Amino acid sequence: MEQRKREDFVLRSIDVSNTMKALKGVIRHTVGGGELVLDERFFPVVITTWFGEIRSATIEYCYRWLDQMLARARDEGSKLVVVVDVLEVLRPSAVLREGFVHETNARADALERSHACTIVAARGPVMLGSISAVVWMLRGGIRVTTARDVPQALERGLRRLDALGMPRPPGLEPRRYERPQRSGAGAA
């Protein structure tokens, strides 16, 4: 297969046979035993919810979507807050952790310009250790912290927007946010 340059990839060029839009601003993507829900309804706060087994193809899909969100933030003069919900995933392997590091570092310049912070909702020493290993390998000033749950992560993201003097997205109330449920399509 011909090797493509990163800039040749856009979300619309992805095979969407395993992707569905449930409602405006929300994309649900399944691969193997895993599932990913991408929620941009509260832009510039975006929420990624991961379920089950994370695969390289899902990481690549998520980062192509993130490219679009970073471009939108740049074009609108805002800063992106990324909430990553990994409360229901299997621990990623070393190869997958390296994939997260590679994809994030490949976007270091765009993240520096258009990224406010990333807050990862995670529990348990194994998952928190995996996140720490990824964060340790990231380049530059990419702000990543953890939270015990999605509402806490959202609250921290909103406080970061406040600190930057940016408006909060209308309709986002952290304690009332309805976390997506696994559809079952990605269940092993």
C-alpha positions as a Markdown table, in Angstrom:
| # | Residue | x | y | z |
|---|---|---|---|---|
| 1 | Met | 0.0 | 0.0 | 0.0 |
| 2 | Glu | 1.3 | 3.4 | -0.9 |
| 3 | Gln | 2.5 | 5.4 | 2.1 |
| 4 | Arg | 0.5 | 8.6 | 2.5 |
| 5 | Lys | 1.6 | 11.9 | 4.1 |
| 6 | Arg | -0.2 | 12.8 | 7.3 |
| 7 | Glu | -1.8 | 15.9 | 5.7 |
| 8 | Asp | -3.4 | 13.6 | 3.1 |
| 9 | Phe | -5.7 | 12.2 | 5.8 |
| 10 | Val | -8.9 | 13.9 | 6.5 |
| 11 | Leu | -11.8 | 12.5 | 8.5 |
| 12 | Arg | -14.1 | 12.1 | 5.5 |
| 13 | Ser | -11.5 | 9.8 | 3.8 |
| 14 | Ile | -11.7 | 7.3 | 6.6 |
| 15 | Asp | -13.7 | 4.1 | 6.0 |
| 16 | Val | -16.8 | 4.9 | 7.9 |
| 17 | Ser | -18.4 | 1.5 | 7.6 |
| 18 | Asn | -17.9 | 1.1 | 11.4 |
| 19 | Thr | -18.8 | 4.7 | 12.3 |
| 20 | Met | -22.2 | 6.2 | 13.0 |
| 21 | Lys | -23.4 | 9.6 | 13.9 |
| 22 | Ala | -25.9 | 9.2 | 16.7 |
| 23 | Leu | -26.7 | 12.9 | 17.0 |
| 24 | Lys | -25.3 | 16.2 | 15.7 |
| 25 | Gly | -21.7 | 16.7 | 17.1 |
| 26 | Val | -21.3 | 13.1 | 18.3 |
| 27 | Ile | -19.5 | 10.3 | 16.4 |
| 28 | Arg | -19.4 | 6.7 | 17.5 |
| 29 | His | -16.6 | 4.5 | 16.0 |
| 30 | Thr | -16.0 | 0.8 | 16.6 |
| 31 | Val | -13.0 | -1.4 | 15.8 |
| 32 | Gly | -12.7 | -5.0 | 17.0 |
| 33 | Gly | -13.4 | -5.1 | 20.8 |
| 34 | Gly | -13.3 | -1.4 | 21.3 |
| 35 | Glu | -15.4 | 1.7 | 20.8 |
| 36 | Leu | -14.8 | 5.4 | 20.7 |
| 37 | Val | -17.3 | 8.2 | 21.1 |
| 38 | Leu | -16.2 | 11.7 | 20.0 |
| 39 | Asp | -18.3 | 14.6 | 21.3 |
| 40 | Glu | -17.8 | 18.1 | 20.0 |
| 41 | Arg | -21.2 | 19.5 | 21.0 |
| 42 | Phe | -19.6 | 21.8 | 23.6 |
| 43 | Phe | -16.7 | 23.1 | 21.5 |
| 44 | Pro | -14.0 | 24.2 | 22.5 |
| 45 | Val | -14.5 | 21.5 | 25.1 |
| 46 | Val | -14.4 | 18.2 | 23.3 |
| 47 | Ile | -14.9 | 14.8 | 25.0 |
| 48 | Thr | -13.5 | 11.4 | 23.9 |
| 49 | Thr | -14.9 | 8.3 | 25.5 |
| 50 | Trp | -13.1 | 5.0 | 25.0 |
| 51 | Phe | -14.5 | 1.6 | 25.7 |
| 52 | Gly | -12.9 | -1.9 | 25.7 |
| 53 | Glu | -9.8 | -2.6 | 23.7 |
| 54 | Ile | -7.9 | 0.3 | 22.1 |
| 55 | Arg | -6.4 | -0.4 | 18.7 |
| 56 | Ser | -4.0 | 1.5 | 16.6 |
| 57 | Ala | -6.6 | 2.2 | 14.0 |
| 58 | Thr | -8.8 | 3.8 | 16.6 |
| 59 | Ile | -6.0 | 6.0 | 17.9 |
| 60 | Glu | -5.3 | 7.2 | 14.3 |
| 61 | Tyr | -9.0 | 7.9 | 13.8 |
| 62 | Cys | -9.2 | 9.9 | 17.0 |
| 63 | Tyr | -6.1 | 12.0 | 16.1 |
| 64 | Arg | -7.4 | 12.8 | 12.6 |
| 65 | Trp | -10.6 | 14.0 | 14.3 |
| 66 | Leu | -8.4 | 16.0 | 16.8 |
| 67 | Asp | -6.6 | 17.6 | 13.8 |
| 68 | Gln | -10.0 | 19.0 | 12.7 |
| 69 | Met | -10.8 | 20.2 | 16.2 |
| 70 | Leu | -7.4 | 21.9 | 16.5 |
| 71 | Ala | -7.9 | 23.6 | 13.1 |
| 72 | Arg | -11.3 | 24.8 | 14.2 |
| 73 | Ala | -9.9 | 26.2 | 17.4 |
| 74 | Arg | -7.1 | 28.0 | 15.5 |
| 75 | Asp | -9.6 | 29.4 | 13.0 |
| 76 | Glu | -11.9 | 30.6 | 15.7 |
| 77 | Gly | -9.1 | 32.0 | 17.9 |
| 78 | Ser | -10.0 | 29.7 | 20.8 |
| 79 | Lys | -8.1 | 27.1 | 22.8 |
| 80 | Leu | -9.2 | 23.4 | 22.9 |
| 81 | Val | -9.9 | 21.6 | 26.1 |
| 82 | Val | -9.8 | 17.8 | 25.5 |
| 83 | Val | -11.5 | 15.5 | 28.1 |
| 84 | Val | -10.4 | 11.9 | 27.6 |
| 85 | Asp | -12.6 | 9.3 | 29.4 |
| 86 | Val | -10.8 | 6.0 | 29.7 |
| 87 | Leu | -12.8 | 4.7 | 32.7 |
| 88 | Glu | -13.9 | 1.6 | 30.7 |
| 89 | Val | -10.9 | 0.6 | 28.7 |
| 90 | Leu | -8.4 | -2.3 | 28.9 |
| 91 | Arg | -4.9 | -1.2 | 29.8 |
| 92 | Pro | -3.2 | -0.1 | 26.6 |
| 93 | Ser | 0.0 | -2.1 | 25.6 |
| 94 | Ala | 3.4 | -0.5 | 25.4 |
| 95 | Val | 3.0 | -0.3 | 21.6 |
| 96 | Leu | -0.3 | 1.6 | 21.9 |
| 97 | Arg | 1.1 | 3.9 | 24.6 |
| 98 | Glu | 3.9 | 4.7 | 22.1 |
| 99 | Gly | 1.2 | 5.4 | 19.5 |
| 100 | Phe | -0.4 | 8.0 | 21.7 |
| 101 | Val | 3.0 | 9.6 | 22.3 |
| 102 | His | 3.9 | 9.6 | 18.6 |
| 103 | Glu | 0.5 | 11.0 | 17.5 |
| 104 | Thr | 0.6 | 13.7 | 20.2 |
| 105 | Asn | 4.2 | 14.7 | 19.6 |
| 106 | Ala | 3.5 | 14.9 | 15.8 |
| 107 | Arg | 1.0 | 17.6 | 16.6 |
| 108 | Ala | 3.1 | 19.5 | 19.2 |
| 109 | Asp | 3.1 | 22.8 | 17.2 |
| 110 | Ala | -0.7 | 22.8 | 16.7 |
| 111 | Leu | -1.2 | 21.8 | 20.3 |
| 112 | Glu | 1.0 | 24.6 | 21.5 |
| 113 | Arg | -1.0 | 27.1 | 19.5 |
| 114 | Ser | -4.6 | 25.9 | 20.0 |
| 115 | His | -4.6 | 23.6 | 23.0 |
| 116 | Ala | -5.6 | 24.7 | 26.6 |
| 117 | Cys | -5.3 | 21.4 | 28.3 |
| 118 | Thr | -6.1 | 17.7 | 28.3 |
| 119 | Ile | -7.8 | 16.1 | 31.3 |
| 120 | Val | -7.9 | 12.3 | 31.5 |
| 121 | Ala | -10.7 | 10.7 | 33.6 |
| 122 | Ala | -9.1 | 7.5 | 34.8 |
| 123 | Arg | -9.0 | 5.2 | 37.8 |
| 124 | Gly | -6.8 | 2.5 | 39.2 |
| 125 | Pro | -3.0 | 2.3 | 39.6 |
| 126 | Val | -2.4 | 0.4 | 36.4 |
| 127 | Met | -4.3 | 2.9 | 34.1 |
| 128 | Leu | -2.9 | 5.9 | 36.0 |
| 129 | Gly | 0.6 | 4.5 | 35.6 |
| 130 | Ser | 0.0 | 4.0 | 31.8 |
| 131 | Ile | -1.1 | 7.7 | 31.6 |
| 132 | Ser | 1.9 | 8.8 | 33.6 |
| 133 | Ala | 4.2 | 6.9 | 31.2 |
| 134 | Val | 2.6 | 8.6 | 28.2 |
| 135 | Val | 2.7 | 12.1 | 29.7 |
| 136 | Trp | 6.4 | 11.6 | 30.7 |
| 137 | Met | 7.3 | 11.0 | 27.0 |
| 138 | Leu | 5.4 | 14.0 | 25.6 |
| 139 | Arg | 7.3 | 16.9 | 24.1 |
| 140 | Gly | 7.1 | 20.5 | 25.3 |
| 141 | Gly | 4.4 | 22.2 | 27.2 |
| 142 | Ile | 1.4 | 19.9 | 26.5 |
| 143 | Arg | -0.8 | 20.2 | 29.6 |
| 144 | Val | -2.2 | 16.8 | 30.7 |
| 145 | Thr | -3.7 | 16.1 | 34.1 |
| 146 | Thr | -6.0 | 13.4 | 35.5 |
| 147 | Ala | -9.4 | 13.4 | 37.2 |
| 148 | Arg | -11.3 | 10.8 | 39.0 |
| 149 | Asp | -14.4 | 11.1 | 36.8 |
| 150 | Val | -15.8 | 13.0 | 33.8 |
| 151 | Pro | -17.6 | 15.7 | 35.7 |
| 152 | Gln | -14.4 | 16.6 | 37.6 |
| 153 | Ala | -12.5 | 16.6 | 34.3 |
| 154 | Leu | -15.1 | 18.9 | 32.8 |
| 155 | Glu | -15.0 | 21.2 | 35.8 |
| 156 | Arg | -11.2 | 21.5 | 35.5 |
| 157 | Gly | -11.5 | 22.2 | 31.8 |
| 158 | Leu | -14.0 | 25.0 | 32.3 |
| 159 | Arg | -11.7 | 26.5 | 35.0 |
| 160 | Arg | -8.8 | 26.4 | 32.5 |
| 161 | Leu | -11.0 | 28.3 | 30.0 |
| 162 | Asp | -11.8 | 30.8 | 32.8 |
| 163 | Ala | -8.1 | 31.3 | 33.6 |
| 164 | Leu | -7.5 | 32.0 | 29.9 |
| 165 | Gly | -10.3 | 34.5 | 29.8 |
| 166 | Met | -12.2 | 32.4 | 27.3 |
| 167 | Pro | -16.0 | 32.0 | 27.3 |
| 168 | Arg | -17.5 | 28.8 | 28.6 |
| 169 | Pro | -19.5 | 26.8 | 26.0 |
| 170 | Pro | -23.2 | 27.2 | 26.4 |
| 171 | Gly | -25.1 | 24.3 | 27.8 |
| 172 | Leu | -22.2 | 22.4 | 29.4 |
| 173 | Glu | -22.9 | 21.6 | 33.0 |
| 174 | Pro | -20.3 | 19.1 | 34.3 |
| 175 | Arg | -22.6 | 17.4 | 36.8 |
| 176 | Arg | -25.4 | 17.0 | 34.3 |
| 177 | Tyr | -23.3 | 15.8 | 31.4 |
| 178 | Glu | -24.6 | 12.4 | 30.2 |
| 179 | Arg | -21.7 | 10.1 | 29.6 |
| 180 | Pro | -22.2 | 7.9 | 26.6 |
| 181 | Gln | -22.8 | 4.2 | 27.2 |
| 182 | Arg | -21.1 | 1.4 | 25.3 |
| 183 | Ser | -23.3 | 0.4 | 22.3 |
| 184 | Gly | -22.4 | -3.2 | 22.4 |
| 185 | Ala | -21.2 | -3.1 | 18.8 |
| 186 | Gly | -17.5 | -3.0 | 20.0 |
| 187 | Ala | -18.0 | -5.6 | 22.7 |
| 188 | Ala | -15.8 | -8.6 | 22.4 |
